Amino acid sequence: MLFASFNAVRALSRRASLLVLPLALLALASQPQTARADEAQAATGTYDISVLLSSPEDQCFSPGNNRAIRDFVKRRVAELNSSHALNGRKLSVTFRDDFQNAQTSIENVRSAMRDPQTLALVGMPGWRRAADVFKQIGKEIGDSKIPFMSDISVNSIFKDQTNVFTMRASQEEERLPVIGRILKDQKFQRPAFIGVKDEENSNVLGEGLKSLRDTPPIVADHRLVVKDNKIDPAELTAAIADLKAKDVDMVIIALGGDSNAQTLREATNAGLGVPFFIFGNLENALKNSGLKEFPGDLYQLAFDGLPGLYNERLRQQILRNDTATWLFPDRKRTLSSGWLTGKCKEPDGGENENVLDPANLRAISRGTQYADMIGLIASLIKEAPANEGVNSLRQRVVEGIGTAYATGLGMYQGEYDNWSFRPDSRTASRTPVIIIRPRGTQSVRLAPDQYVRVRNDSLRRIQTLYMDIDLIRLHRVDDKEKSFFADFYLSVINSDKLSIANIDFANAYIDPENNGPQFTVTPLHEGGQSDAYPEGSKIYKVSGKFNFKPDFSRFPFDTQLFSIDVQRKSGDLPFVIQPPSRDLRDKVADTEGWAIADQYVGYDEDFISVIDTRGDTKSVVPFYKGSYSWIMTREATDYYLQVVIPLAFILIVAYLSIFIPKENFEAIVTIQVTALLSAVALYLSIPKVASDTATVSDRIFLVDYLAVSLMIGLSILRVSEYIKNRPKYARAIDIVHILGIPILVGVLVVYILGQSPAQTMSTARFM
């Protein structure tokens, strides 16, 4: 009976399983496709980021910008994957180039969105193609919920897609308010605008200027037809004549490329000598116009490439690395059909080999910006649980940008830039600086007045300090204490309300006895009328002790960076620094034991994170500093005399001992052991540097220890009974002893010294 019951239950269970299995399959099939993809993605732990590029359609050259983007993005992804910072996840990157074709760009975006492994999209330069893309598939982009860190300059294009951000600053929220403040504070009364007809970017600027509050109204607005980057001469002549007739006192032009140059040339010929505000590069516009100078002031907004200034973080990175990895010239594509048809032309001046050439720096800037977006995305998913799927991670990134990195609340500290985004427009928060080329001058500089954002999102006017530091003497460099003494003249112009008491030397050495900086200031001239000094200038002589951050990996054949960092003592009253042009700076100084390889002025932006515990709110306060820096190479003559030459003699004596007859084995070993001990004693007697890694000096001594120790070992083998009874082995040891050791030492020395020239930066074209 029991057995029959068991069989009945088993049969029933079989029938039930036949019913349950289809139901289970049906339920599985009814699950959302995205949920299954999410689970699969969580299991694999590999996520892809699509980087959208745009190369020239004819492909005569491989653009340096795109090569830099590819290089820096690959580096950043490799660093993130090797550091295990993503809680077990890995990142991959797919580069998608549209070759300046809108339809290809659409297909690239769709292809990325169809890939279930896509975590985010980065890029898409060129607002015209972006406008076509968002017009056709904007809804698909928004519905995908995939974070999109675009490179679009007109934020109205993606205003409906809440998952789309841009690395560019907003025309409406950044550029236009600054222009409005210039018009107001400089008391212009009759501004005019010239733009491109039926172009979105130009329309945004033109209409935005009209809508600015508390600014003088636009008295003339001309939208010109631009074809093949040129304006019809008759139309342009009529527009300039109208501006003259209306007695305008400022002209804002947003035409681009050769059209800007054409407008400057026509205005000069017509005698319209009022200030021009150029959207674009004013130096290129003036150069392409063929004019030696313009009869009015020229203005421009800039976000990087400041006149006479370098990004301090970038310069320090270049100093510490092989300069070849920082060169991104446009490379000739020999397979392009344009070279056969004659469409492609060789560039003027050949391939650029100067790391600090403006074009190369722009390429580096673009590459690091894209890499920063990869790092920003990674920073927002690194705390996510290991089993969290791709859809949840996408949402985490979109929400995190709007909270953790919202303007005024937080910043992502990138490799060379700091990033935050405006919550409403989702554009990068980057207030531009104002560049001016005053009438009658031959160089551009920062305008006397600049503007920064404050906590209530209004613009505060700050001062540009035209400052120079003329180094007189740099001495008493202490490698252990990582400090140096410097004597210099500090001159400041355009500083009616500023004295030396308001300037803080940020890297001044702090004396542990009195917790104060060690420097003295002697005023030489503090403004006022003078026959000897320029009007409005203040001159001080400063002597003090400063810190530096050495890299001793190449000691004693090293090149170090010595800088004097200046910033405002009060963070509530910031300023920006404009140094004199490079050819006017004094490059002569007394440097004890060092030779000057280069001199530059850098800038850096940092921020203070402030938490209001009363309301548990967080905010960030940016501050700026300037660095007057000297790259110096250590003079190694003393090291050669005190170390290299004695070590060479010690090694030669030890080597010559092998030619003593084997019967005098005790004498051979005594000489070699004495040589080894002498090398050790010499190492203990020379000055050391506080380095966490082996220096070149350490490696030189290690080569000596190795060579002498091998000699001792080979000498012992030569007299052993086992070797004596085997002549072939004895001859082999003799060959190694006589020929092998010199070759080995020579190879190691060449390798060590070849890896340690007087720093890669001093041997490249940086001047």
WOFENQUI-V377948 format. One record per backbone hydrogen bond with DSSP energy under -0.5 kcal/mol. CO is the residue of the C=O (numbers start at 1). NH is the residue of the N-H. Records with the same first field share a line. If there is no record, write none. Layout:
CO = NH / NH
This chain:
1 = 5
2 = 6
3 = 7
4 = 8
5 = 9
6 = 10
7 = 11
8 = 12
9 = 13
10 = 14
11 = 15
12 = 16
13 = 17
14 = 18
15 = 19
16 = 20
17 = 21
18 = 22
19 = 23
20 = 24
21 = 25
22 = 26
23 = 27
24 = 28
25 = 29
26 = 30
27 = 31
28 = 31
32 = 36
33 = 37
34 = 38
35 = 39
36 = 40
37 = 41
38 = 42
39 = 43
40 = 44
41 = 45
45 = 90
47 = 92
48 = 119 / 120
49 = 51 / 94
50 = 52 / 122
51 = 53 / 96
52 = 124
53 = 98
56 = 59
60 = 333
61 = 63
62 = 331
63 = 67
64 = 68
65 = 69
66 = 70
67 = 71
68 = 72
69 = 73
70 = 74
71 = 75
72 = 76
73 = 77
74 = 78
75 = 79
76 = 80
77 = 81
78 = 82
79 = 83
80 = 84 / 85
81 = 84
86 = 89
90 = 47
92 = 49
94 = 51
96 = 53
98 = 101
101 = 105
102 = 106
103 = 107
104 = 108
105 = 109
106 = 110
107 = 111
108 = 112
109 = 113
110 = 114
111 = 115
114 = 116
115 = 118
117 = 48
119 = 147
120 = 50
121 = 149
122 = 52
123 = 151
124 = 151
126 = 130
127 = 131
128 = 132
129 = 133
130 = 134
131 = 135
132 = 136
133 = 137
134 = 138
137 = 141
138 = 142
139 = 143
140 = 144
141 = 145
142 = 145
147 = 121 / 149
148 = 150 / 165
149 = 123
150 = 167
151 = 126
153 = 155
154 = 157
155 = 158
156 = 159
158 = 161
160 = 162
161 = 164
163 = 148
165 = 150
166 = 428
168 = 428
170 = 174 / 175
171 = 176
174 = 178
175 = 179
176 = 180
177 = 181
178 = 182
179 = 183
180 = 184
181 = 185
182 = 186
183 = 188
184 = 187
190 = 249 / 250
191 = 219 / 220
192 = 252
193 = 222
194 = 254
195 = 224
196 = 199
199 = 203
200 = 204
201 = 205
202 = 206
203 = 207
204 = 208
205 = 209
206 = 210
207 = 211
208 = 212
209 = 212
217 = 219
220 = 193
222 = 195 / 224
224 = 197 / 226
225 = 227 / 232
227 = 230
230 = 227
232 = 236
233 = 237
234 = 238
235 = 239
236 = 240
237 = 241
238 = 242
239 = 243
240 = 244
241 = 245
242 = 246
243 = 248
244 = 247
249 = 275
250 = 192
251 = 253 / 277
252 = 194
253 = 279
254 = 196
256 = 259 / 260
257 = 260 / 261
258 = 262
259 = 263
260 = 264
261 = 265
262 = 266
263 = 267
264 = 268
265 = 269
266 = 270
267 = 271 / 272
268 = 271
271 = 273
275 = 251
276 = 278 / 299
277 = 253
278 = 280 / 301
280 = 282
281 = 285
282 = 286
283 = 287
284 = 288
285 = 289
286 = 290 / 291
287 = 290
297 = 276
298 = 437
299 = 278
300 = 435
302 = 433
306 = 309
310 = 312 / 603
311 = 315
312 = 316
313 = 317
314 = 318
315 = 319
316 = 320
317 = 321
318 = 321
322 = 325
323 = 326
324 = 327
326 = 328
331 = 62
332 = 334
333 = 336
336 = 339
337 = 340 / 341
338 = 342 / 343 / 344
347 = 350
353 = 355
354 = 357
357 = 361
358 = 362
359 = 363
360 = 364
361 = 365
362 = 366
363 = 367
364 = 368
365 = 369
366 = 370
367 = 371
368 = 372
369 = 373
370 = 374
371 = 375
372 = 376
373 = 377
374 = 378
375 = 379
376 = 380
377 = 380 / 381
378 = 381 / 382
381 = 384
385 = 388
389 = 393
390 = 394
391 = 395
392 = 396
393 = 397
394 = 398
395 = 399
396 = 400
397 = 401
398 = 402
399 = 403
400 = 403 / 404 / 405
403 = 406
405 = 421
406 = 409 / 410
408 = 620
411 = 413
412 = 414 / 419
417 = 414
419 = 412
420 = 429
421 = 407
422 = 426
426 = 166
427 = 422
428 = 170 / 430
433 = 302 / 435
434 = 447
435 = 300
436 = 438 / 445
437 = 298
438 = 441
445 = 436
448 = 464
450 = 462
452 = 460
454 = 457
458 = 454
460 = 452
462 = 450
463 = 465 / 576
464 = 466
465 = 467 / 578
466 = 493
468 = 470 / 491
469 = 471
470 = 489
472 = 590
473 = 487
474 = 592
475 = 485
476 = 478
477 = 479
478 = 482 / 483
482 = 548
483 = 478
484 = 546
485 = 475
486 = 544
487 = 472 / 473
488 = 542
489 = 470 / 491
490 = 540
491 = 468
492 = 538
493 = 466
495 = 498
499 = 502
500 = 503
502 = 569
504 = 506 / 567
505 = 508
507 = 547
509 = 511 / 518
511 = 515 / 516
516 = 511
517 = 519
518 = 545
520 = 543
521 = 523
522 = 541
525 = 539
534 = 537
536 = 494 / 495
537 = 527
538 = 492
539 = 524 / 525
540 = 490 / 542
541 = 522
542 = 488
543 = 520
544 = 486
545 = 509
546 = 484
548 = 550
550 = 552
552 = 555
554 = 557
555 = 696 / 697
558 = 634
560 = 562 / 632
562 = 630
563 = 565
564 = 628
565 = 506 / 507
566 = 626
567 = 504
569 = 571
570 = 573
574 = 463
576 = 465
578 = 467
581 = 584 / 585
582 = 585
585 = 587
589 = 591
590 = 474 / 592
591 = 593 / 594
593 = 635
595 = 633
598 = 631
600 = 629
601 = 310
602 = 627
603 = 312
604 = 625
606 = 623
608 = 610 / 621
610 = 612 / 619
611 = 613
612 = 615 / 616 / 617
617 = 612
619 = 610
620 = 622
621 = 608
623 = 606
625 = 604
626 = 566
627 = 602 / 629
628 = 564
629 = 600
630 = 562 / 632
631 = 597 / 598
632 = 560
633 = 595
634 = 636
636 = 640
637 = 641
638 = 642
639 = 643 / 644
640 = 645
643 = 647
644 = 648
645 = 649
646 = 650
647 = 651
648 = 652
649 = 653
650 = 654
651 = 655
652 = 656
653 = 657
655 = 658
656 = 659
657 = 660
661 = 664
662 = 665
664 = 668
665 = 669
666 = 670
667 = 671
668 = 672
669 = 673
670 = 674
671 = 675
672 = 676
673 = 677
674 = 678
675 = 679
676 = 680
677 = 681
678 = 682
679 = 683
680 = 684
681 = 685
682 = 686
689 = 691
695 = 699
696 = 700
697 = 701
698 = 702
699 = 703
700 = 704
701 = 705
702 = 706
703 = 707
704 = 708
705 = 709
706 = 710
707 = 711
708 = 712
709 = 713
710 = 714
711 = 715
712 = 716
713 = 717
714 = 718
715 = 719
716 = 719
717 = 720
720 = 724
721 = 725
723 = 726
726 = 729 / 730
727 = 731
728 = 732
729 = 733
730 = 734
731 = 735
732 = 736
733 = 737
734 = 738
735 = 739 / 740
736 = 741
739 = 743
740 = 744
741 = 745
742 = 746
743 = 747
744 = 748
745 = 749
746 = 750
747 = 751
748 = 752
749 = 753
750 = 754
751 = 755
753 = 756
757 = 759
759 = 762 / 763
760 = 763 / 764
761 = 764
764 = 766
765 = 356
